[in-house]
Amino acid sequence: MHNQVSEIHIDEFDLSLSQMRVISMGRILQVEKSMRLHGQLQPVVARIHEGGIQLIDGFKRLYAAETLMIDTLYCQLLEVDENQAKVLLLSYNWSGRSLEPYEEALVLQDLLESHDMDQRQLSRLTGKSPSWVSRRLSLIGKLDQEIGADIRMGVLTSSHGQALMRLPRGNQLAIARVIQSHRLTSRQSNQLVDAYLEAEDEQSQQLLLKAPEKVLYRVNVNEPFVEMYDPRLSDYGNELANSMREVVAVMQNLLELLDDPHMAALKQTEREQLSFGIELIQEGVIAIKQAACHLQNHKS
């Protein structure tokens, strides 16, 4: 594979392969910051194609260069065909894990449709297992097209898509809008999808969509407590939210114990000893209710 490094004006690049990439403003801004401080550290990669120069790897560097008003980029020019270019688009990003699963799916889907390949051929071509190819392709096949467009525009992530694909297509958009409006993490999105699938009826599902917080504060008491970070909250707000989740988890466990048949077998001496704890909990509930009213009514 012959290659050379040349200085290319950014207007000369053919960006047709960008349709298989996800627009991530956060990542572009990171590259822009790096290039502003250090310049271009690595050449972009392209191939000669139909008299032009088709960019294979380095889209974020090119977008950053446009913002920074850099006219040229150092470019490694390869002599490869279209199939090889698309496989390279995948392989150049595997080491740095900068390619989202949905982007990998877009490349595989293009090879599947435009080059008349099957999944076994894709497996051999990419060096990945058939199950890996199948999982990536299912991201496109099982997701609503509108959600796919949101992932490509960076509104949702591939991880959000992997949570949503567990739902029937007809239910995906409603959950996706809740994920967007509440800025849910992938972990929270999976919690929400689990609760939606477990809901007893459509009314319960609609209530869940209106108040997803009720589910997000639930904790599986059989699993270790994991602190979560919500980008919408300050450090104090996140500390408060995680403390609330811990309290909810303990309450869930306590309510299950209080509802246990063994309650009826408690001796009178045991009941008297435990009543002090119940009184403290009652006082705590009253104090929390007062704090909740203050939180809801407080205006800065």
Sequence and secondary structure as in RCSB ss.txt:
>XXXX:A:sequence
MHNQVSEIHIDEFDLSLSQMRVISMGRILQVEKSMRLHGQLQPVVARIHEGGIQLIDGFKRLYAAETLMIDTLYC
QLLEVDENQAKVLLLSYNWSGRSLEPYEEALVLQDLLESHDMDQRQLSRLTGKSPSWVSRRLSLIGKLDQEIGAD
IRMGVLTSSHGQALMRLPRGNQLAIARVIQSHRLTSRQSNQLVDAYLEAEDEQSQQLLLKAPEKVLYRVNVNEPF
VEMYDPRLSDYGNELANSMREVVAVMQNLLELLDDPHMAALKQTEREQLSFGIELIQEGVIAIKQAACHLQNHKS
>XXXX:A:secstr
  EEEEEEEGGGEE GGGGGS   HHHHHHHHHHHHHH   S EEEEEETTEEEEEE HHHHHHHHHTT  EEEE
EEE   HHHHHHHHHHHHHTTT S HHHHHHHHHHHHHHTT  HHHHHHHHT  HHHHHHHHHHHHTS HHHHHH
HHTTSS HHHHHHHTTS HHHHHHHHHHHHHHT  HHHHHHHHHHHHH SSHHHHHHHHH THHHHT   TTS  
     TTS HHHHHHHHHHHHHHHHHHHHHHHHTSGGGGG  HHHHHHHHHHHHHHHHHHHHHHHHHHHHHH   
